[in-house]
């Protein structure tokens, strides 16, 4: 197996500690990242031990590069870590308060708690504009239905994560705020054209990129007026022409979970993995099915051997992943636990979270440091 391919994979794990099979798979295939879910996280000590264990196996990998350890922590209903970690309200409260300093501290404090236990990537902020009130998938995960507010606070949130040494990931490109259908279940189809996206949905992504978001996560949505064949995750029009050429994004493009109904009801696991990389994705995200990453790895290896995937193109993706790791994960291990626990669920963080939950700007916050 070409070890470079493994760096392009993000995988989920089954429980609160690595199994010997998971450890072997990550080491032997030089896997680039692990994503944590509710099933993986308990109290701070357990999360700290799990991240220490995941991070320690980099020394046995071909590249010996830090692993990205990611989590979905937006606040509100997308909130994997429970008390005694600070419990954060949804992003919609930030839009209502409309104070970018509050949004900056919200992300910085959340990121500080994540980083202390070894989580170095947050699949946030959600920068979708909430244009469809019937959209239950996004709802209060969106900052606002007002694009100017989403732009302003997307930028502040990215800067907050950056300050806390957590990699941020703007999602769901090119915008999930107008859909009816849940892409976990099946493939949403949006009848908007490119002019509409450029005048609305893409604007917060531009702001997030300008604020130095390291990653962007693709949406499994088909826009037939823009690409009549492929959903955005598998579309060269969206990823190469729009994201790279027009928006000039130079960071990492990661897929949403490739096990979601939007894709697996329409394509094979093999085709999804190969086509996503062919279309311009840098990293493939597999959250829940442990038997799928080996199938996808094999398919990518075969496509490379057969010439469907170009060696130079995969090497460029691999270099991008390692460059972000070298720049952003200089000290990848968790803090010593006695230091970490001094940062988790502390009074200053709780005070901010509680004020925001009530729609109020907390007092005493300084401007961005």
N, C-alpha and C positions, 0 to 999 in steps of 0.2 A: 504493500500500500504506500502510495506517495504521501509522506508525512505532511506535505504542504496542504493537502486536501483537508485533513483533520482540523486545522486551524479555522476552517470556514464553517465549522459545525458548532452549534449550541445545543446542548441536550438537557432534558429534565432527568431527575433521579427519583427513586421510588419512596424513600423514607427519610428519617431524621439522621441517618448516618449512611455513608457510602457502603454498598455491598462489595464483596470482593470482585464480583463480575463487573460492576460499574467502574471500579478502580482500574481493573485490567483493561477495559474498553477505552477509558480515557487516556491511559498511559500508552497503550499499544498503537492507538490511532492518532495520538498527538492532538486530542480534541481541544478546541479553543476556548469554550465557555460552558458554564452550567447555569441553568435558570432554576430558581427556587420558588416553590408554591407553598400554600398553606400546609400541605402534607409533610413538608420538609422542615418546618420551623415551629419551635416551641418557645421556651424561655430564653433569655439572652445567653446564658451559659451554653445551652445546647447549640444555638445558632453560631456562636463564637467557635465552638469545637468543630462543628460541621465545616465552616468556612476555613478553619485552620487545616483540617484534614484535606479538603479539596485543594487548597493552595499548596500544601506540602508535596502533592504528587507531581507538581511541575518539574521537580528535580529529576524525576525518572522519565520525563518525556523527551522526545527528540530535540525540541527547540529549547526546553527549559525556560520557556516564556511564562509569565504569570497567566493564570487563568482568569478570564472574565467571570465574575460571579454576579449574576443579574437577578432582579426581582421586579415584580410589578407593584410599585408603591406610589399611587397617585394621591391617596387620601380618599375618604368616603368609602364607597363599596369596593373599590380596588385597593385593598390594604392588607397585605399578607401578614405583616408582623403585628401581633396583638400586645396588649398591656402585659408587662410594664413598659414596653416601648411606647413612646408618645403615640396616641391615636389621633390622626389628622383628619379634619373635615374635607369634603369634596372640593375640587377646584372651582366649582360654581360660586362658592362663598367668596373666593378671591376676586372674581369678577364683580360681585355685588359691592364689595368694600372699595375696589378700584384704587388701591394704594400699592404701587410697584415695590416700595420698600418692604411692605408686609409680605408680598409674594416672594421677594428675594430671600427674606429670613425664613419663610415657610420651607422653601427648598433647601436652604443652607442647613437649617436645624435638622430636617428630616435626613438629609444626606450625611450629616455628622454622625447621627445614630447608626445609619447603615454602615458607614465606613469603619466605625469603631469595632464592629463585629466581623468585618472582612468582606461585606458586600460592596462591590466597587462599581456597579452599574445599576442605574434605575431606568427601567423601561417607561420613562416619563420625561417631559410632560406630554399630556394629551393636548394637542393644539388644534383639534377639530372645532370648527365653528358650528354651533348648535342651531342649524337653519331649519330643521324639521322637528316641531314640538312632539310629534308622535314617535320620535326615535328613542326607543327605550334602551338601546345598546349603549348609546353615549350619554344622553340625559345630563345629569349634574357632573359627569366627568369632564364636560366641556366648561371652559372658563366663562363663556358667554355666547349669545347669539349675535353679538355686536363684534364684527371682525376687528375693529380698532382696539377693543379691549383685549381680545384674544392675542393680538400681535404684541401689545404692550406687556402683558403678563407672561406670555410665552418667553419673551426675552428675559424678564426678571427671574423667572424660574430657572432657566438655563444657567444664568449667571450665578444663582444660588447653589445649584448643584456643582458647578465648576469650582466655586470657592471651597466647597466641602470635599473636594477631590473625588467626587463621584462622577462617572461618565453618564451624561444624559442622552436621551434618545427621543427625539420628537416623533409623535405618531398621530394618526395613521395615514401616511402619505398615499394619495394626494388629498385626503379629507374624507372622514367617515360621518360627518355631522348631518348629512342630508338623507341617510338611508332609512328604509323601513325594516328591511330584512336583517337578521343577525347572521353575520358571516361565519359564526361558529356552526350554524345549521346548514346554510346553503349560500350560493353566490349571489350577492346583491348586484343589481344592474341599475346604473344611474344614467339618465338620459340628458345630462348636462353636457355642454360643449367646452372646448378649451378656453374660450374667451371668458366664460363664467368662472372656471377654476382660477384663471389668472387674475380675475378681478376680485376674487373672494377667498376661496379655500387655500390657495397657495401662499397668500400674504403672510400668515403666521409662521409658515415654514421658513420663508425668507428671513423673517426677524429672528427665529430660533437659530438659523445657520449663521446669521451675522453676529449673534451672541456667542458663537463657537460651540454649538451642540456638536458632539462627536459622532452621533449616529442618527439615522432616520429609519423608522420602521414602516414597511409597506402594508397597504390595505389590500385585502382580497376582495376587490370590487371591480366589476367590469363597466367600462365607460365606452359603449359601442360607437359613440360619435367621435371618439378620440382614437381608440384602438378597437376595431371591429372584431378582433380575434381573441386577444388575451386579457385577463384581469391584470390590474396594475402590478401585482407581485411578479407576474411572468411576462411583463411587457417591456420591450426595448424602447418603445415610444415614451413610456413614462419614466423609465429608469435611466436610459442613456441620453435620449434627446432632451427630455424635460428636466430631470434632476441633475444630471451631470453637465449637459451642454448649455441649457438655458439658465438654470438656477445656480450653476457653477459650484454645486456641492462637492466637496473634496473628502468628506469623512466616510464613514462606513454605512453601507446600506444593508439592513438586516430585514428578513421577512417577518411577518406575523407568523404565528404557529402554523407549520405546514401540515398539521394533522386536522385542521378545521374542515368542516363540511363544505365550505365554499370551494375548496380545491379537491378534496379526496372524493367527492361525489362526481367529479368531472374528469379527473386525470389520475393516472397511476402514480404511486410513490416515486417510481424511477423517473417518470417524465417530469414530475413536479421539481425534483431536485436538480435535474440537468437543465431544464428550461429556465428555472430561476437564475441559475448561474450564468447561463447563456444570455439572459435578458439584462443582466447587469448587477445582480445582487452580490454582495460580498460574503454574507453569513446566512446560513440556513438554520432556522429555529425549530426545534422539535421538543415539544413540551411534555407530552403524556405517553406516547407509545414506545416502549423500549426496543421493540423489535424493528422499528422503522429506520433509525439512523444507520444500522449496518447495511440495510437494503439500499439506502440512499448513497452511502459511501461507495458501495460496489458499483452502483449505476454511474456515479461521477467518474470513478476510475476507468470504467469501460468507455464512457463517452470521451474521455481524454485519450485513451489508447486508440480509439477509432477516429479521432480527429474532429468530432463534433464540438468538443470543448478545446480551446487553444491553450497550449502550455503557457505561452507568454501572458495570456489573459488571467489564468489562474494564479500565476506568479505575482501579477500586479495586485490581485485581491489579497493574496497571502502577505505581501509586503505592507499593504495598507493596514491589515490587522495587526501585524507586529509593530508597525510605527505607532499606532494608537496606544498599544500596550506599553511600548518603551517610553512614550511621552507621559501617559496618564497613570500608569501603574508602577511607579518607581518604588514604592514600598507596599507590595501587595498583601503582606500578612496582616491579620487583625492586630489592633493594639493589644498589649497585655490586658488580660481580662479585668484586673483591678483598676486600670485606667479607663477601659471601655465602659464599665458600669457607672463611672462618674459622669458619663455623657448621655446615658439612656433614661428617657422618661423624666428628665430633671425638671425642676419647677419652672425655669425660664421657658423651656419648650412647651410644657403643659399650658402655661399662661397664654402663650401665643395661639396654641391650638384651640383652646377654649374660647378665646375672644373671637377668633375667625369663625368658629362654629356658630357663634351668636351674631355673625354679620357685623362685627365691630373691629376697628383697627386697634390692636393692642397698643398700650401706651409705652413710652420709653424706648422704642426701637430706634437705634441710630441709623443713619444712611448707610448705603453699601460701603463696606470696608475695602 
